Amino acid sequence: MKSIQTLIQSKVLLPTLFWSGLLASPLLWADTLSDIAPLQQGWAQVNYQLAPEQREKAFAALVTQADAVVAAHAGEPEPLIWRGIIKSSYAGAKGGLGALAVAESSKADFEAAMALDAQALQGSAYTSLGVLYSKVPGWPIGFGSSKKAQALLEKALTMNPQGIDPNYFYAEFLYEKRDYKEAMRYLEKARQAPPRIGREDADAGRQQEIAQLTAKVQKKLNK
């Protein structure tokens, strides 16, 4: 970043910087998307297609793959977000107290990504960190916090109000808080979320989760 600022201060190099910046940034972004695509697809396959007993080992291997992508794109938030997502799922598959260290590492990835660019991937770090805070036990065992979870999930919705993930996870949070009417409202928004290009497997799996949670909420509302 300092080198860019130095170039901007040079009137001689400004035209060159302007045009190279316009050309280079999309290319770098394309490289990043290309490298995180296998992580996205791998996560969807492990999370939705493997049996529960197979997921822990598969997620561990995917974390190693994500480590390489993060190393290749130092200073970029998107790989950090996806490594955090994979670690979070790995922690869930691992379970028990042994999962807390993995969850802490996931949290660190989300926070690092947010420090670089809070808007990256439409604020996905806020959604994922909010889910972590809602799932991890609170003090003195872990860092879990319902209050922080709600704040993060609501922030994620302001950044991506139509997204399938922020709406689904906020609905899940509300269900756990027994606010069934509001949960149903966000589930409906999640159900109607626009499809994500290249994320068809993830969308299909998430829609199944939406249907399952909708059935649970409807049952509570009908009591």
C-alpha positions in Angstrom: 0.0 0.0 0.0 2.8 2.4 0.8 4.4 1.8 -2.6 1.1 2.7 -4.3 0.9 6.0 -2.4 4.5 6.8 -3.3 3.7 6.3 -7.0 0.6 8.5 -6.7 2.7 11.3 -5.4 4.9 11.1 -8.6 3.3 13.2 -11.4 5.4 11.4 -13.9 4.2 7.9 -13.0 0.5 8.9 -12.4 -0.8 8.2 -15.9 1.0 4.8 -15.9 -0.3 3.9 -12.5 -3.9 4.9 -13.4 -4.1 2.6 -16.4 -2.1 -0.3 -14.9 -4.4 -0.1 -11.8 -7.5 -0.3 -14.0 -6.1 -3.3 -15.7 -4.4 -5.1 -12.9 -7.0 -5.0 -10.2 -9.7 -7.0 -12.0 -7.0 -9.5 -13.0 -5.9 -9.9 -9.4 -9.5 -10.2 -8.3 -10.1 -12.9 -10.9 -7.1 -14.9 -9.7 -8.4 -14.7 -6.2 -11.9 -15.9 -7.2 -10.3 -18.7 -9.2 -8.3 -19.9 -6.2 -11.2 -19.8 -3.7 -13.6 -21.5 -6.0 -12.3 -25.0 -5.2 -12.6 -24.1 -1.5 -16.2 -23.1 -2.0 -17.0 -26.2 -4.0 -15.1 -28.5 -1.7 -16.9 -27.1 1.4 -20.3 -27.7 -0.2 -19.4 -31.3 -1.2 -18.1 -32.1 2.3 -20.9 -30.3 4.2 -23.8 -31.6 2.1 -22.7 -34.8 0.4 -20.6 -36.7 2.9 -21.9 -38.6 5.8 -21.4 -36.9 9.2 -18.7 -39.4 10.3 -16.7 -38.6 7.2 -16.7 -34.8 7.5 -14.1 -34.2 10.2 -11.2 -35.7 8.2 -12.4 -34.1 5.0 -12.7 -30.7 6.5 -9.2 -31.1 8.0 -7.8 -31.7 4.5 -9.7 -28.7 3.2 -8.2 -26.5 5.9 -4.7 -27.5 4.6 -5.8 -26.6 1.1 -7.1 -23.3 2.3 -3.8 -22.6 4.1 -2.1 -22.7 0.7 -4.6 -20.3 -0.9 -4.3 -17.8 2.0 -0.5 -18.0 1.7 -0.7 -17.3 -2.1 -3.0 -14.3 -1.5 -1.4 -12.6 1.5 -3.3 -9.5 2.5 -6.5 -10.4 0.7 -9.6 -11.0 2.8 -11.5 -13.5 0.7 -9.2 -16.5 1.2 -9.2 -15.7 5.0 -13.0 -15.7 5.0 -13.2 -19.1 3.3 -10.5 -20.6 5.5 -12.5 -19.3 8.5 -15.7 -20.9 7.1 -14.0 -24.2 6.6 -12.4 -24.1 10.1 -15.8 -23.3 11.6 -17.4 -26.3 9.9 -14.4 -28.4 10.9 -14.9 -27.4 14.5 -18.6 -28.4 14.2 -17.7 -31.8 12.8 -15.0 -32.3 15.4 -17.1 -31.4 18.4 -16.2 -31.4 22.0 -13.6 -29.3 23.8 -11.1 -30.2 21.1 -13.1 -28.1 18.7 -12.7 -24.9 20.7 -9.1 -24.2 19.4 -10.3 -24.7 15.8 -13.2 -22.3 16.5 -10.8 -19.7 18.0 -8.6 -20.0 14.8 -11.7 -19.5 12.7 -12.6 -16.4 14.6 -9.1 -15.0 14.1 -9.5 -15.5 10.3 -12.8 -13.7 10.2 -11.5 -10.8 12.3 -8.4 -10.5 10.1 -10.5 -10.4 7.0 -12.8 -7.8 8.4 -9.7 -5.7 9.3 -8.6 -5.8 5.7 -12.1 -5.2 4.1 -15.3 -5.6 6.1 -17.3 -5.5 2.8 -15.5 -8.5 1.3 -17.9 -11.1 -0.1 -20.8 -8.9 0.8 -19.9 -8.9 4.5 -19.7 -12.7 4.8 -17.3 -12.5 7.6 -20.0 -10.8 9.8 -22.4 -13.7 9.0 -19.9 -16.4 9.8 -18.5 -14.7 12.9 -22.0 -14.2 14.1 -22.8 -17.9 13.7 -19.6 -18.7 15.6 -20.6 -16.5 18.5 -24.0 -18.1 18.6 -22.7 -21.7 18.5 -19.6 -21.7 20.7 -20.2 -22.0 24.5 -19.9 -18.8 26.5 -17.5 -18.0 29.3 -15.7 -19.7 31.1 -15.5 -22.4 28.5 -15.5 -20.4 25.2 -16.0 -17.0 23.6 -19.7 -17.5 22.7 -22.0 -14.6 23.2 -25.6 -14.3 22.1 -25.5 -10.5 22.2 -22.4 -10.3 19.9 -23.9 -13.0 17.7 -27.1 -10.9 17.2 -25.2 -7.7 16.5 -23.0 -9.4 13.9 -25.8 -11.2 12.2 -27.9 -8.0 12.0 -24.9 -6.1 10.6 -24.5 -8.8 7.9 -28.1 -8.3 6.9 -27.6 -4.6 6.4 -24.7 -5.5 4.0 -26.4 -8.2 2.1 -30.2 -8.0 2.9 -31.3 -10.4 0.2 -28.6 -13.0 0.7 -29.5 -16.6 1.4 -26.9 -17.1 4.2 -27.5 -14.0 6.3 -31.2 -14.5 6.2 -31.1 -18.2 7.0 -28.6 -17.8 9.9 -30.5 -14.9 11.4 -33.7 -17.0 11.1 -31.9 -19.9 12.9 -30.7 -17.5 15.6 -34.3 -16.2 16.1 -35.6 -19.8 16.2 -33.2 -20.6 19.0 -34.5 -17.5 20.8 -38.1 -18.7 20.3 -39.0 -15.8 18.2 -40.8 -18.0 15.7 -42.8 -15.4 13.9 -39.7 -13.3 13.0 -37.8 -16.5 12.2 -40.4 -17.4 9.6 -40.1 -14.0 8.0 -36.4 -14.3 7.5 -36.7 -17.9 6.3 -39.0 -16.7 3.6 -36.5 -14.1 2.5 -33.8 -16.8 2.5 -36.0 -19.1 0.4 -36.5 -16.4 -2.2 -32.8 -15.3 -2.3 -31.3 -15.0 -5.8 -29.1 -17.9 -6.9 -25.4 -17.6 -6.7 -23.4 -18.3 -9.9 -21.0 -21.1 -9.2 -22.5 -21.9 -5.8 -25.3 -24.2 -7.0 -24.4 -27.1 -4.7 -24.2 -24.7 -1.7 -27.6 -23.1 -2.6 -29.2 -26.5 -3.0 -27.9 -27.6 0.4 -28.9 -24.4 2.1 -32.4 -24.6 0.6 -32.8 -28.0 2.2 -31.8 -26.5 5.5 -34.3 -23.7 5.0 -37.0 -26.2 4.3 -36.1 -28.2 7.4 -36.0 -25.2 9.7 -39.3 -23.9 8.2 -41.0 -27.1 9.2 -39.7 -26.7 12.7 -40.8 -23.1 13.0 -44.2 -23.9 11.5 -44.7 -26.6 14.0 -44.0 -24.2 16.8 -46.4 -21.6 15.4 -49.2 -24.1 15.1 -49.1 -25.0 18.7 
